[in-house]
């Protein structure tokens, strides 16, 4: 079973709907027992980093997330859920993250493309767990003003925007994450979710 963590931040229903195209064995939940018994965990999210971390703390989800990842359970962060995996963020102040992946979350610089990035962009991938069977240079849907700067060994895909190649996908042991929204990215997005379902 796939448990989508409901921590009060994000477009949970669209993530659920996308997974339901692939499997009925998926649920949105804040019940810790259900999350513990799930085969894999998804942390979606949109909005501000600080609020996301605060909600995870208030719901007492952080020890649970650490514990389940330590057990080797596949974990997928989407958009804000990806950013929360990093050590810290500069969004509207300075906030500590989950520190599952060493690195920072920073804002796109002004003066180039419009911020936030909204729309379709390419992902160039160098690890094929999430991208197995996905054509090279496929387009995915993005909505964000901040991006992650993780340890280089965690980078699974990159995207060019506003003059930089930034990390748009992560793979680190049993931790996976995407800055783009696979649930809004059509057939290639569904393939990414299917690959996550099939992670051993």
Secondary structure, 3 states (H helix, E strand, C coil): CEEEECCCCCCHHHHHHHHHHHCCCEEEECCHHHHHHCCEEEECCCCCHHHHHHHHHHCCCHHHHHHHHHCCCEEEEECHHHHCCEEEECCCCCEECCCCEEEEEEECCCCCCCCCEEEEEECEECCCCCCCCCCCCCEEEEEECEEEEECHHHEEEEEEECCEEEEEEEEECCEEEECCCHHHCHHHHHHHHHHHHCCC
